[in-house]
Amino acid sequence: MESTIVTTSPELPPVVLDGNEVSQTALDSFSDATYGNVVWQTLLSKPRTCSDSMCAGIATCPSNGTLALHQHTQAEIYYVLEGSGEVEIGGVRHHVTEGSMLWIPGDAMHGVFCGPNQTLKWLYVFPEGRFEDIVYRFKAVDASKTVVILGHEGASVDIEGK
């Protein structure tokens, strides 16, 4: 028997960020508080890193905070680093604490909610090379509309429902 080695792309170097690089990464947030008051640091994403098939970062939801219900085409993984709170996926609320891991299917409506004595910090991972390519579609208060956020740069579009 012959073995065959198949390569699909040139070998990329690994990405290793030390604690100093992580702590110096800028925080991002939504310009419109309607989408929540969560903050995040995108750590692994083109062009900042040479990763071509995944992006990842750390998000923090403060006490009485939210990441409003939303969906995106890509599946997502959450790994809870600190704290406790609730993550709603597909209409079901899940209490999560440090060490909890969640896999969120693509296009599943989901969000994060913290009560008065809760904060939540988690690692998020997407199967996409650039975080900017994740299109967030938020569940609008007005059920006849969907609000779309394009990447993390804050461009938004209201789409009338039918």
Residue pairs with C-beta under 8 A, 6 or more apart in sequence:
9 52
12 50
12 51
12 52
13 50
15 44
15 49
15 50
15 51
17 43
17 44
17 49
22 41
22 43
22 58
25 41
25 42
25 43
26 41
27 39
27 40
27 41
28 39
28 40
28 41
28 42
28 152
29 37
29 38
29 39
29 40
30 36
30 37
30 38
30 149
30 154
31 154
32 154
32 156
34 68
34 138
34 141
34 147
35 67
35 68
35 70
35 136
35 138
35 147
35 149
36 61
36 65
36 66
36 67
36 68
36 111
36 112
37 61
37 62
37 65
37 66
38 59
38 60
38 61
38 62
38 65
38 66
38 67
38 112
39 59
39 60
40 57
40 58
40 59
40 60
40 124
40 152
41 57
41 58
41 59
42 48
42 55
42 56
42 57
42 131
42 152
43 49
43 56
43 57
43 58
44 51
44 54
44 55
44 56
44 57
45 51
45 55
45 56
45 57
45 129
45 130
45 131
45 132
46 52
46 55
46 129
46 130
47 130
51 129
52 129
53 127
53 128
53 129
54 125
54 126
54 127
54 128
54 129
55 125
55 126
55 128
55 129
55 130
55 131
55 134
56 123
56 124
56 125
56 126
57 123
57 124
57 131
58 81
58 121
58 122
58 123
58 124
59 67
59 112
59 121
59 122
59 124
60 119
60 120
60 121
61 67
61 85
61 112
61 113
61 114
61 119
61 120
61 121
62 114
62 119
63 114
63 115
63 116
63 117
63 118
63 119
64 114
64 115
64 116
65 112
65 113
65 114
65 119
66 111
66 112
66 113
66 114
67 111
67 112
68 111
68 138
68 139
69 88
69 109
69 110
69 111
69 138
69 139
70 109
70 110
70 111
70 136
70 137
70 138
70 139
70 149
71 107
71 108
71 109
71 110
71 136
71 137
71 139
72 106
72 107
72 134
72 135
72 136
72 137
73 106
73 107
73 135
74 106
74 126
74 127
74 128
74 134
75 103
75 104
75 105
75 106
75 126
75 127
76 103
76 104
76 110
76 124
76 125
76 126
77 101
77 102
77 103
77 104
77 123
77 124
77 125
78 87
78 96
78 100
78 101
78 102
78 104
78 122
78 123
78 124
79 100
79 101
79 102
79 122
79 123
79 125
80 96
80 97
80 98
80 99
80 100
80 101
80 120
80 121
80 122
81 98
81 121
81 122
81 123
82 98
82 119
82 120
82 121
83 97
83 98
83 114
83 118
83 119
83 120
83 121
84 95
84 96
84 97
84 98
84 118
84 120
85 95
85 96
85 112
85 113
85 114
85 115
85 118
85 119
85 120
86 93
86 94
86 95
86 96
86 112
86 113
86 114
86 115
87 93
87 94
87 96
87 102
87 110
87 111
87 112
87 113
88 94
88 109
88 110
88 111
88 112
88 113
89 102
89 104
89 108
89 109
89 110
90 108
90 109
90 110
91 109
93 113
94 102
96 102
96 120
104 110
109 139
112 120
112 122
114 120
126 134
128 134
130 151
131 151
131 152
132 150
132 151
132 152
132 153
133 151
134 151
134 152
135 148
135 149
135 150
135 151
136 148
136 149
136 150
137 146
137 147
137 148
137 149
138 146
138 147
138 148
138 149
139 146
140 146
140 147
140 158
143 161
144 160
144 161
145 158
145 159
145 160
145 161
146 158
146 159
146 161
147 156
147 157
147 158
147 159
148 156
148 157
148 158
148 159
149 155
149 156
150 156
150 157
